[in-house]
């Protein structure tokens, strides 16, 4: 098994530019926004795991549907409010 330090830079760049990785980053950003909003609303840090589970339950399906529509329309992804 090779470590990240031994991987060629081109391999790391390929991964960073892959659509799967880009989707992961976009989803992660939405979860972090949700975490911030819910933590502010409740007055304490709810933690990433709680935010993740709450976001999946409440927002993931509609977020993914909107994301698919954006991709199909060929428009760039826009910032969307998590709540």
The 8 nearest C-alpha neighbors of each residue, nearest first, counted from 0:
[[1, 2, 3, 5, 6, 4, 7, 10],
 [2, 0, 5, 3, 6, 4, 7, 10],
 [1, 3, 4, 5, 0, 6, 7, 11],
 [2, 4, 6, 5, 1, 11, 7, 8],
 [3, 5, 2, 6, 7, 1, 8, 11],
 [4, 6, 3, 2, 1, 7, 8, 0],
 [7, 5, 3, 4, 8, 10, 2, 1],
 [6, 8, 9, 10, 5, 11, 4, 3],
 [7, 9, 11, 10, 12, 6, 13, 5],
 [8, 10, 12, 7, 11, 13, 6, 14],
 [9, 11, 13, 12, 8, 7, 14, 6],
 [12, 10, 8, 14, 13, 9, 15, 7],
 [13, 11, 15, 9, 14, 10, 16, 8],
 [14, 12, 10, 16, 11, 15, 9, 17],
 [13, 15, 17, 11, 12, 16, 10, 20],
 [16, 14, 12, 13, 17, 20, 11, 21],
 [17, 15, 13, 14, 12, 18, 21, 20],
 [18, 16, 14, 20, 19, 15, 13, 21],
 [17, 19, 21, 20, 22, 16, 15, 23],
 [20, 18, 22, 21, 17, 23, 14, 16],
 [19, 21, 23, 17, 22, 18, 15, 24],
 [20, 22, 18, 24, 23, 19, 25, 17],
 [23, 21, 25, 19, 20, 24, 26, 18],
 [22, 24, 20, 26, 21, 25, 27, 19],
 [23, 25, 27, 21, 22, 26, 28, 20],
 [26, 24, 22, 28, 27, 23, 21, 29],
 [27, 25, 29, 23, 28, 24, 22, 30],
 [26, 28, 24, 30, 29, 25, 23, 31],
 [27, 29, 31, 25, 26, 30, 24, 32],
 [30, 28, 32, 26, 27, 31, 81, 33],
 [31, 29, 33, 27, 32, 28, 51, 34],
 [30, 32, 34, 28, 33, 29, 35, 27],
 [33, 31, 29, 35, 34, 30, 36, 28],
 [32, 34, 30, 36, 81, 31, 35, 37],
 [35, 33, 50, 31, 37, 32, 36, 38],
 [34, 36, 32, 38, 33, 37, 39, 31],
 [37, 35, 33, 39, 38, 34, 40, 32],
 [36, 38, 40, 34, 39, 35, 33, 41],
 [39, 37, 44, 43, 35, 41, 45, 40],
 [38, 40, 42, 36, 37, 41, 35, 43],
 [39, 41, 37, 38, 42, 36, 43, 35],
 [42, 40, 38, 39, 43, 37, 44, 45],
 [41, 43, 39, 40, 38, 44, 37, 45],
 [42, 44, 38, 41, 45, 39, 40, 37],
 [45, 43, 38, 46, 42, 39, 35, 34],
 [44, 46, 38, 43, 49, 50, 34, 47],
 [47, 45, 44, 48, 49, 50, 34, 38],
 [46, 48, 50, 49, 51, 34, 45, 31],
 [49, 47, 51, 50, 46, 52, 45, 53],
 [48, 50, 52, 51, 47, 46, 53, 45],
 [51, 49, 34, 47, 53, 48, 52, 54],
 [52, 50, 48, 54, 49, 53, 30, 47],
 [51, 53, 55, 49, 54, 50, 56, 48],
 [52, 54, 50, 56, 55, 51, 49, 57],
 [55, 53, 58, 57, 51, 56, 52, 50],
 [56, 54, 59, 52, 53, 57, 58, 51],
 [55, 57, 53, 54, 52, 58, 59, 60],
 [58, 56, 54, 55, 53, 59, 60, 61],
 [57, 59, 54, 61, 55, 60, 62, 56],
 [60, 58, 55, 62, 61, 63, 54, 57],
 [59, 61, 63, 62, 58, 64, 55, 57],
 [60, 62, 64, 63, 59, 58, 65, 66],
 [63, 61, 59, 65, 64, 60, 58, 66],
 [62, 64, 66, 60, 65, 61, 59, 67],
 [65, 63, 61, 67, 66, 62, 60, 68],
 [64, 66, 68, 62, 63, 67, 61, 69],
 [65, 67, 63, 69, 64, 68, 62, 70],
 [68, 66, 70, 64, 69, 65, 63, 71],
 [69, 67, 71, 65, 66, 70, 72, 64],
 [70, 68, 66, 72, 74, 67, 71, 73],
 [69, 71, 73, 67, 72, 68, 74, 66],
 [72, 70, 68, 73, 69, 67, 74, 66],
 [73, 71, 69, 70, 74, 68, 67, 75],
 [74, 72, 70, 71, 69, 75, 68, 76],
 [73, 75, 69, 72, 70, 76, 71, 77],
 [76, 74, 77, 73, 69, 70, 72, 66],
 [75, 77, 69, 74, 78, 66, 70, 79],
 [78, 76, 79, 75, 74, 69, 66, 80],
 [77, 79, 80, 76, 29, 81, 25, 28],
 [80, 78, 77, 81, 29, 62, 76, 82],
 [79, 81, 82, 78, 32, 29, 33, 36],
 [82, 80, 33, 29, 79, 32, 58, 30],
 [81, 80, 33, 58, 36, 57, 37, 54]]
